[in-house]
Amino acid sequence: MPNVSCFARNPRFLERSILGRFKMEPETFDDHVEEESVEAKSFFTRLGGVFFSPGEAFTEIGRAPRLVIPIIALLLLSAFSGWYLAQKIDTQAASRAALEQAVKQGRITEDQMNQQMAMASRAAGPILIAGSVFSVLIVCLVIAGYGKLFSAIKGAENSYKSLLTVTFYAMLAVSIVSTVLIIIILQIRGRQYMGAADVNTIVASNLGSWIESAVGTNAMPKFIMRLANAVDIFNIWIIALLSIGFSAISKKLKTATAAIWLGGAYAIISIITAAIRSVFGT
């Protein structure tokens, strides 16, 4: 009976043996309980965090991503924005110019032009609303997919659902601010119609509007002005939020790395778009 006598002479030996054998079990159990007890914060708490503490907010979103409410909120906001702008924008300007040219060339009569203009007027609002909703949805899906792509290239670990949730919250936060500013400015101006090309100059948040106010409308080449329009405070804000969010929900992905990939892609797209619009005069 040597073991019994050993335990009898040194009772702490038994205690150390038992605790040493199960040393890792309490930690594993605590971790498991902690993971199971993670609860997602409310939608408004998360949205407020995106404004005031994006790093913490996106980290929490990554632990428990929830897509339904931010998707609904962003789509409703986009639909409302499209409806409001449809009341303010002269969406028929381009169609009217083309139809008037067709009348001058004798391809259609004035009655036919008026009929087509009436049809375009009825369809303009729904088309603008639907376009606003589907465009923002597609943009979010593409951004999240691109985030997953460069994450895989850099060896970062994350999920597409988390990336998509971060994207929707970032877009929603910026869209709320920009929409509110547009409504305030247009309400101050009163009821007046403007062309679709004037929408980006309402808030004057891009470099192009600042250049125009300083040196005039046609002082710079069209390519430079269209490229300057892409340097927009709201777009920069979105890129910054996405960079913070993608890094917060990923392993082995730095904020600066995400910013380089996102900012670089936006710069390339802006250059190509500005070149195409300059060539075709759109």
C-alpha positions in Angstrom: 0.0 0.0 0.0 2.7 2.5 -0.9 0.4 5.0 -2.6 -2.0 5.2 0.3 0.9 5.9 2.8 2.2 8.5 0.4 -1.1 10.3 0.3 -1.4 9.9 4.1 2.0 11.5 4.7 1.5 14.3 2.2 -2.2 15.1 1.6 -1.3 18.1 -0.6 0.2 15.6 -3.1 -3.3 14.3 -3.8 -4.6 17.8 -4.3 -1.8 18.7 -6.7 -2.3 15.5 -8.6 -6.0 16.0 -9.2 -5.6 19.7 -10.1 -2.7 19.0 -12.4 -4.6 16.3 -14.2 -7.6 18.5 -14.9 -5.6 21.7 -15.3 -6.9 22.7 -18.7 -10.5 21.7 -18.2 -11.8 24.8 -16.3 -10.3 27.1 -18.9 -11.9 25.2 -21.8 -15.2 25.1 -20.0 -15.1 28.9 -19.3 -14.3 29.6 -22.9 -17.1 27.5 -24.1 -19.6 29.2 -21.8 -18.3 32.6 -22.9 -18.8 31.8 -26.5 -22.3 30.5 -25.9 -23.2 33.6 -23.9 -22.4 36.1 -26.6 -25.5 38.1 -27.5 -25.8 40.5 -30.3 -26.5 44.1 -29.3 -29.5 45.9 -30.6 -29.6 47.4 -34.1 -29.6 51.0 -32.9 -26.7 50.3 -30.4 -24.6 48.9 -33.3 -25.5 51.7 -35.6 -24.6 54.3 -33.0 -21.3 52.5 -32.4 -20.5 52.7 -36.1 -20.6 56.5 -35.8 -18.8 57.0 -32.5 -16.6 53.8 -31.9 -16.5 51.9 -35.2 -13.7 49.6 -34.1 -15.6 48.2 -31.1 -18.9 48.2 -32.9 -17.5 46.2 -35.9 -15.7 43.8 -33.5 -19.0 43.0 -31.8 -20.8 42.7 -35.1 -18.2 40.2 -36.2 -18.9 38.0 -33.2 -22.6 37.8 -34.0 -23.5 39.1 -37.5 -27.1 39.9 -38.1 -28.1 40.8 -41.6 -31.9 41.2 -41.8 -32.4 44.5 -40.0 -29.5 46.5 -41.6 -30.5 45.2 -45.1 -34.1 46.3 -44.6 -33.1 49.7 -43.1 -30.7 50.4 -45.9 -33.1 49.4 -48.7 -35.9 51.5 -47.1 -33.6 54.5 -46.8 -32.5 54.1 -50.4 -36.2 53.8 -51.6 -37.1 56.9 -49.6 -34.1 58.8 -51.0 -35.0 57.8 -54.6 -38.6 58.9 -54.1 -37.6 62.2 -52.6 -35.1 63.0 -55.4 -37.8 62.0 -58.0 -39.8 65.0 -56.7 -36.9 67.3 -57.1 -34.9 66.1 -60.2 -35.9 66.8 -63.8 -35.5 63.2 -64.8 -37.0 64.0 -68.3 -34.4 66.5 -69.4 -32.3 64.0 -71.4 -35.4 62.3 -72.9 -36.9 65.7 -73.8 -33.8 66.8 -75.6 -33.6 63.6 -77.6 -37.3 63.7 -78.5 -37.1 67.3 -79.6 -34.2 66.4 -81.8 -36.2 63.6 -83.3 -39.1 66.0 -84.0 -36.7 68.4 -85.8 -35.4 65.5 -87.9 -39.0 64.5 -88.8 -38.8 61.0 -87.2 -41.7 61.6 -84.9 -44.5 64.2 -84.6 -45.1 66.6 -81.7 -48.1 64.5 -80.5 -45.9 61.4 -80.4 -43.3 63.3 -78.4 -45.9 64.5 -75.9 -47.2 60.9 -75.5 -43.8 59.5 -74.9 -43.0 62.3 -72.5 -46.2 61.5 -70.5 -45.2 57.9 -70.3 -41.7 58.8 -69.2 -43.1 61.1 -66.5 -45.2 58.3 -65.0 -42.3 55.8 -65.1 -39.5 58.1 -63.9 -40.4 57.9 -60.2 -40.7 54.1 -59.9 -37.6 53.6 -62.0 -35.5 56.0 -59.8 -36.7 54.3 -56.7 -36.1 50.8 -58.0 -32.7 51.8 -59.3 -31.7 53.3 -55.9 -32.7 50.1 -54.1 -31.1 47.6 -56.4 -27.9 49.6 -57.0 -27.1 49.9 -53.3 -27.9 46.2 -52.8 -25.6 45.2 -55.7 -22.8 47.5 -54.5 -22.9 46.0 -51.0 -22.7 42.5 -52.4 -19.8 43.3 -54.6 -17.9 45.1 -51.9 -18.3 42.2 -49.5 -17.2 39.8 -52.2 -14.2 41.9 -53.1 -13.3 42.0 -49.3 -13.5 38.2 -49.2 -11.3 38.0 -52.3 -8.4 40.1 -51.0 -8.7 38.6 -47.6 -8.1 35.2 -49.2 -5.1 36.6 -51.1 -3.6 38.1 -47.9 -4.4 34.9 -45.9 -6.9 36.6 -43.6 -9.6 34.6 -41.9 -13.2 35.9 -42.0 -16.7 35.0 -43.2 -18.6 36.5 -46.1 -21.6 37.0 -43.8 -19.6 39.2 -41.4 -18.1 41.2 -44.3 -21.5 41.8 -45.7 -22.9 42.8 -42.4 -20.1 45.3 -41.9 -20.7 46.6 -45.4 -24.4 47.2 -44.8 -23.8 49.0 -41.5 -21.0 51.2 -43.1 -23.2 52.1 -46.1 -26.2 52.8 -43.9 -24.3 55.1 -41.5 -23.0 57.2 -44.4 -26.3 57.2 -46.3 -28.2 58.5 -43.3 -25.9 61.5 -43.0 -25.8 62.3 -46.8 -29.6 61.8 -47.2 -30.4 64.1 -44.2 -28.0 66.8 -45.6 -29.5 66.6 -49.1 -33.1 66.9 -47.7 -32.1 69.9 -45.5 -30.4 71.7 -48.3 -33.2 71.1 -50.8 -35.9 72.2 -48.3 -34.0 75.4 -47.7 -33.7 76.1 -51.4 -37.4 75.5 -51.8 -39.2 73.7 -54.6 -37.0 73.8 -57.7 -36.1 71.2 -60.2 -32.6 70.2 -61.2 -31.0 67.9 -63.6 -29.7 64.4 -62.6 -26.2 65.6 -63.1 -26.7 68.2 -60.4 -27.4 65.6 -57.6 -23.7 65.2 -56.7 -23.3 68.9 -56.2 -26.2 69.4 -53.8 -24.0 68.9 -50.7 -20.7 70.0 -52.3 -18.9 67.2 -50.7 -16.5 66.4 -53.6 -13.4 68.1 -54.9 -15.0 68.8 -58.2 -17.7 71.1 -56.7 -15.0 73.0 -54.8 -12.9 73.5 -58.0 -16.0 74.8 -59.8 -16.8 77.2 -57.1 -13.2 78.5 -57.2 -12.3 78.7 -60.9 -15.6 78.2 -62.7 -17.5 75.4 -64.5 -15.4 75.0 -67.7 -12.0 76.1 -66.4 -10.6 72.5 -66.2 -10.6 69.6 -68.6 -13.7 67.3 -68.3 -11.5 64.3 -67.4 -10.0 66.2 -64.5 -13.3 67.4 -63.3 -14.9 64.0 -63.4 -12.0 62.5 -61.6 -12.2 65.3 -59.0 -15.9 64.5 -58.5 -14.8 61.0 -57.3 -12.8 62.5 -54.5 -15.8 62.7 -52.2 -15.9 63.0 -48.4 -18.7 60.4 -48.1 -16.9 57.9 -50.3 -13.7 58.4 -48.3 -15.7 57.9 -45.1 -17.2 54.7 -46.5 -13.7 53.3 -47.4 -12.4 54.2 -43.9 -15.4 52.5 -42.2 -15.0 49.4 -44.4 -11.3 49.2 -43.7 -11.8 49.4 -39.9 -14.7 46.9 -40.1 -13.0 44.4 -42.3 -9.9 44.4 -40.1 -12.0 44.2 -36.9 -13.8 41.0 -38.0 -10.7 39.3 -39.5 -7.7 37.5 -38.3 -4.3 38.6 -39.9 -5.8 41.6 -41.7 -4.6 45.1 -40.8 -6.7 48.2 -41.2 -4.0 49.8 -43.4 -3.9 46.7 -45.7 -7.7 46.8 -46.1 -7.6 50.5 -46.9 -5.0 50.0 -49.6 -7.0 47.3 -51.3 -10.3 49.2 -51.0 -8.9 52.6 -51.9 -6.9 51.3 -54.8 -9.9 49.6 -56.3 -12.0 52.7 -55.9 -9.2 54.8 -57.6 -9.0 52.4 -60.5 -12.7 52.4 -61.0 -12.9 56.2 -60.8 -10.1 56.7 -63.4 -11.8 54.2 -65.8 -15.2 55.8 -65.3 -13.9 59.3 -65.8 -12.1 58.3 -69.0 -15.2 56.6 -70.5 -17.4 59.6 -69.6 -15.0 62.0 -71.1 -14.8 60.1 -74.3 -18.5 59.7 -74.8 -19.5 63.0 -73.2 -21.8 61.6 -70.6 
